[in-house]
Amino acid sequence: MNQTPLNTDGVRALLESVAAGEVSATVALERLMWLPAEEVIAGEVPFARVDHHRQLRQGIPEVVLADGKTTAQTLEICSRLAARAGSFLATRVPPEAATALRDRYPAAEVNELARTVLLRAAAAEGMSPARPVAVLSAGTSDLPVAEEAAVTAAAFGARIQRVYDVGVAGLHRVAAASATLREAGVVIVVAGMEGALPSVIGGLVGVPVIAVPTSVGYGASFHGLAALLGMLNSCAAGVTVVNIDNGFGAACAAIRILRAAEPAP
């Protein structure tokens, strides 16, 4: 039987095949019975429940946070996602796990700066939104978090515009990116130190601004707490703030905003 990935289009195609009499109800049930979650066991100990149903509920599949997992656990969870959906995205991937994933899946895209590993489906469901996500970083030191946001949003179908190293120490650099800011549907702003850049951008654009504080900075930055508090106290109305170093969360929020703005299917 054709093992079409069971994303939204795949489930629809399977149900249409049953309705047309091309696939029996028994065969369809065998394909669907692992939904919504698949237990992953090592020996006799279950260590994960892979949420294959998330793509159907939210339009965004489960993503593997590799940080804190063993290489073997990361490989096993990613393999379950690849088997069912033909794809996976892993974030915060240690070098050893990234190498292991690349060895098993030669087509996987490893971004060492973002610490991500992405295996794209052969026929992925695409958003193709009219307006891109602009990802801004205040400094070069913020790039790992900015790249995590960019890779994640791109993996979920967004077009990405990168504008890096445009912090408030030289605001003329922001002015040079004005055309990109005008085109964007959502702007993700990544900044450490005092975290001032999102307030500046929030006062310039009329689209949603998602601020990401990073743990970059000297002692009084308190590993990103100063930037987080600065962003939460932004005088620019409507700036949304995610957790410290959470580029992934910012990208997911951006995708939800873009999808809400698109016509319903």
NORJOFEN-V235177 format. One record per residue. PSI is psi in whole degrees, -180 to 180 (NA if undefined). Layout:
# NORJOFEN-V235177
PSI, PSI
This chain:
# NORJOFEN-V235177
142, 122, 65, 133, 136, 61, -168, -46, -37, -43, -41, -44, -39, -45, -37, -34, -38, -45, -34, -4, 11, -24, 136, 157, -33, -46, -42, -40, -40, -36, -31, -13, -19, -12, 147, -12, 150, 122, 133, 126, 137, 113, -116, 8, 115, 130, -4, 154, 104, 124, 80, -21, -12, -36, -39, -36, -43, -13, 1, 123, 166, 141, 143, 118, 106, -23, 127, -9, 154, 162, -41, -41, -44, -45, -44, -44, -44, -36, -35, -41, -43, -38, -37, -41, -11, 10, 166, 158, 126, 136, 163, 50, 120, 156, -42, -43, -37, -42, -42, -41, -41, -39, -40, -34, 85, -24, -7, 143, 117, 121, 101, -33, -45, -16, 44, 154, 125, 125, 117, 143, 151, -36, 78, 149, 122, 148, -47, 54, 154, -32, 142, 171, 124, 127, 116, 141, 142, -41, 170, -32, -16, -1, -38, -41, -40, -40, -35, -42, -44, -45, -43, -48, -39, -38, -29, 11, 0, 151, 141, 136, 117, 131, 100, 151, 57, 43, 174, -10, -14, 79, -18, -24, -33, -42, -34, -18, 18, -36, -41, -42, -37, -31, -26, 147, -28, 144, 123, 124, 119, 123, 143, -146, -120, -7, 36, -22, -40, -35, -40, -49, -38, -26, -4, -26, 159, 6, 166, 137, 124, 117, 135, 106, 142, 163, 19, 133, 172, -174, -45, -3, -16, 47, 38, -10, -39, -44, -41, -48, -38, -42, -38, -27, 21, 138, -6, 123, 135, 7, 127, 141, 133, -178, 166, 130, 17, 67, -35, -48, -37, -41, -42, -40, -40, -41, -43, -39, -46, -41, -35, -27, -16, 153, 141, 140, NA
